[in-house]
Amino acid sequence: MWRQLSGVARTGSSLSLCRMRGFSALVQDKALVDGAWVDSSNAKATFEVRNPANGAVIGKVPNMTVADAQKAIDAAKQAYESKEWRSLTAKDRSNLLKKWHKLIEQHSQEIAEIMTAESGKPINESKGEVAYGNAFVEWFAEEARRIYGEIVPSASPNREIIVMKQPIGVAALITPWNFPMAMITRKAGAALAAGCTVVVKPSEDTPLTALAVAKLAVDAGIPKGVINVVTTNKAAPIGDLFCKSPDVRGISFTGSTEVGKLLFRNSADGIKRICLELGGNAPFIVFDSADIEKAVDGAMASKFRNCGQTCVSANRFFVQDSVYDKFVGQLKKRVEALKIGDGQGCDVQIGPLINEMQFNKVSGFVEDARSKKANIILGGQPLPDKGSLFYAPTIVTDVPPSAQLYSEEVFGPVVSIIRFRDEEEAVKKANDTRRGLAGYFYSENLQQVFRVAKRLEVGMVGVNEGIISAAEAPFGGVKESGVGREGSKHGIDDYVDIKYICMGNLKYD
């Protein structure tokens, strides 16, 4: 799906067909608390949402306070305890999620347009994200009816051991800007399927997508208070509230490792259930046994989706000596052909970076590599004629170990390429990081495939494949890339408690 719909794919659609058609029916200028669309209690304070491609203001949303967030938690707790949600059968919850899925499907074009307007990603990628994000709603609608318990054979003839799974209660979901819909549905779909209620805190850069999807949940008949959305550009105090509130029983966060560690520490006193999907530093290894054309295809898909701003983007490219020149040459031709511009154009493949902070980080990493004698063979500069947040797709070779590009996640359209001699060196360099989210490698040697897949210290491995995310697959990392798994049947685990019931003194005679 992603290969057809990503901005890296070539399309023949005309530009005029992809101009914004007007999506006012789904754009909300208020937050959602207890089934009502509300302003901030702080004198109706708001903040602007801007299009990163041109800086235009596309909307304003409430700048909610800690007190507002507390009201959302209270609403979620009340909804959880009410007969309208906690007492619903799994089938009833499943049916409501299916209605939500259907409405998202019907409004997919409008959601994609909102997403492109506030995140800058190409419209084809936004369409792909809507389909991908909605797949989680469908998946967990089905999983709602498969949260099975157990009957365990007892060692005692007069006992029965019963194990059941019950929802944990209120879950706080903190989501990022790079996938403003999918990160919500991947979390909320699982939580609602399990019987939990949620308070969502979307990124300040992309709140409009979150509110649009929440509106469709309300339209689908999901009861008031079950889904609450709190918008703010002051995330720290609200995040602290989530950590300290005794009514929030679980936190799911996607974002930086530094913030994830803070949430982890601050949640310790309450011993909360926590799921963290944090930063990556994905290796992309090309062995001499690889199909080079397929490896280049995979590199383009993995690196340049969303302008390189994905947590599973390939970050460090390790290429074996004997195929180094061939791979670099083919990759350079493909990168040079990328169409850069406002994501509203159907032929655009690379949009802007999300904000000034991210732009400065990417340009700073490249300048650091330049100062340390790395070889910049393509790009390496801003594109002010496109807009203030556009940066040229860049290829850097001969990256020294002292460079930031060698050891840190760039989160931008920059390829850093490093030579290696043999398999042992490649695996050692790939694992030489505290992060461990995703990893990729290309090889046609079956023995090597199994050896390397087992040895890479990551939670997900793409073998001869650059796009690995799917609703059916467990998503998550190891080491400092997080705890827990999202998606798949395992995505429910963070939202349920396991209860053991011992039935004793039974008589079967």
Summary of the structure (lengths in Angstrom):
residues: 509
radius of gyration: 23.5
end to end distance: 59.3
largest distance: 86.4
contacts: 1867
relative contact order: 0.14
helix: 40%
strand: 21%
